[in-house]
């Protein structure tokens, strides 16, 4: 491979281990072997194209450790993601540290210890609450009190009052309140409450075909969202 790789426009002179090993995943395997760690199962995020060389993935019971390269500086970017939930993010120029962090996460190190041992990784706001088993109250608290959601506050407050909706994991996306039955992971059932013009709202249950319902007020929308829970599949 040439010093400056055309694939992905990454300068592999910055990553001699990857240039010599042929791919990021192979380089991570070799780096782990060199220090007596087992990183069996590491693989590329892509089966074709530049990603075969410049990305890596380590699966775990708490999602995937995803690694990719910067194209102009020696930087390994890292994200630990479970569905749409992100546990931690970070970046390092140290391949050995990256490998050690990947092994530690895969083997179940607690999030607090992980952050201490690998300071280049930053836990996301809900990581500790999720590890404790119930990030739902923490997420509601954030949406109810953060100034960045001031415009959506009436919608969030109205939904939070309804106990059936309060049990769900809330998120805001382009003004729409998305209430998930499974912590927002990809493919989970969601109830959506979307503001429309003129004080109206559209309510939809992703598990029910033909469910969109236009409500004339916020309180009617909240009531419709709660009714969808009674009509759809069980939460458990």
N, C-alpha and C positions, 0 to 999 in steps of 0.2 A: 504494500500500500504506500502511495506517495506521502511525503511529509504533510502536504496540504491536501486533505481528502476532498474530492469534489462531492462525494455523497454527503448531503446535508450541510456542505460548506463548513465542516468542522476541521479545525487545524489540529491534526493528530500529533504534530510535534509537541503539543501541550499534554498529550496523553500517550506517552511512549509505551506504557503497559498495555493499553488497548491496541495500539498499532502492532505490537509484537504478538499479542494473544489473538488478535483477529476480531474481537468484539468486546463490548463492555461486560457482558455476562461472563465470558471466558476469563477476562482479566479479574473480575471479582472472585471467581472460583479459585484462580491461582493465588490471589492475595490471601484468601481465607486459608488455603492449604499451607501457605508459607508461615502462618502463625498458629497452625493447629486447630483451626475452626472448620466446622462442617457447614458449607453453604450449598448443599445438594438441593437441586430444584430451581436454582436461579436460572432465569431465561430472559430472552428478549421480550419486549412488549409487542413486537411486530414480527410477523413471519416473512414479510417481504419489505424491500426498500431500505432506505438509510437507517430506519429504526432497528433493523436487525443488528447493526453494529453499535449504534449510539444510545440504545436504551436497555434497561434491565428491569426485571420484576421478581420479587420474592414474595410468595404467598404465605399467609399466616391465618390463624383462626380469628385475627382482628383485622382482616383486610389485606391489602397488598402494599408492599414497599415498592414504590415506583421511582426509578432513577433515570435521569437524562442529562445530557451534557450541554454546557454552554459552548457556543461556537467561536468565541474570541478570547476567552480567558479560561484558565484551568479551574473549572467549577463543576462539581457534581451536584445537581439539584435533586432533592429528595422530597417526596410526598408520601405520606402513609394514609391510605384512603380505603374506606369500607363502604361500598356503594357510593352514595353521594356525601357520606360523612367523612370529613378529613380529621384524622387524629393529630397529625403533626406535620410540619414542613420545615425545610432547612436547606443548607448548602454548605459544602466543604470542598477543599482542594486535596484532602487526604483520603486516598483510596482505602487505606487500612482502617481508618476511623469509620468510613462508610460501611465497610464490610462488617466490622464489629457491631455497629448499630443495627444493621440488617439482621444479623444473627440474634442479637439480644431481643429485638422486637418479635421475631418469628418464634423465639423460645418462651415468650410470655412475660418478659420483664415488666414490672409495674410502670405506669406512665410517669409517676413522680421520680422513680429511680432512673428511668430512661432519660428524662430531661436533665437530671444531674450528671449522669455519666457521659452524655453526648450533648454538650452545650450548643453545638451548632444546629441542633433540632429545637424547634419551638412548638410547644403543645398548643393546640387550638383551644378556644374558650371553653368548650364543653367536654374536653377529653377526660378530665378527672371525674366529672359528673357521670359521663357515660360508663367509665370503668366501675364506678360505684353502683351502677345498675339503673339509674333513673335520671336522665338528663332533661326530662320533660319540664319539671318545674323551673330549672335554670334557664331553659330556652324561653319559657313564658316570661320570666322575670326580665330577661334581656329585652324582649320585644316591648314589654310594658313600660320600661324605664329608660331605655336608651334614647337620647335626643335625636338620633338619626332616623328614628321611626315616629317622630312627632306627628307627621301628617297622617299616618295610618293608625294612630293611637285609638281613636273612637272605635274602629273596626276590631282591633285586637282586644280592647277592653270589653266590648259587647260579647265577643266569642268566649272570652275567659270566664264571664259570668255563668255561662251555660256549662254545667258540670260534665255533661257528656262530651262536649268539645274540649274541655279543659284537660281531659285525659289524653288527648292526642298531641303529637309533636308538631308545634307550629313553625311556619316559616313564611317569610314575605318575599314575593318575587314580582317586581314591576307592579306593586300595589295590590296584588292578589294574595290573600291569606290562604296558605296551603296547609291543611291539617292532615298529618300522616298517621296511620295506624301502626307504622313500623319504623319510627325514628327517621323518616325521610329517606330510607335506603331505596335504591332504584327498584321500581316495580311494585312498591308498596301501595296499598289503597290510600287514596287521598280525597278529602272533601275540600273543594275550592270555593271561596267567596270572593268574587271579583266586583269592585265598584264599577258602575256604569254612569253615563250622564244622567242628570236630572234626579239624583238621589236614589237611583235604582241599583240593584245588585243582581248578579248572576251566580247561582249556586249549582255546583256540579259534584257528583260522586263518580270517581274514575272507575269504580267497580260495577256501576249500573249503566247499561246502555240506554240512551235516550233520557238521561237524567237532568240535563240543564234546565234550570227553573229560574225565571226572572221575577225577583221580589221587588215590591214597591217601596220597601223601607229596610233599614238595617236590622231592626228587630224581626221583621218577617224573614229576612235572609238567614239570621241565626237560627230561628225556629225551623226553617226548611233544612238547614244543614244538620241539625240534631235529628230530624225525622229521617233523613237519609241513613243515619247510623242504625236506626231501628229497622229499616227496610233491607239493608244490605247484609253482607256476610258478617259473622261474628267477629269481634275484635281479636279474640284469642286465636 
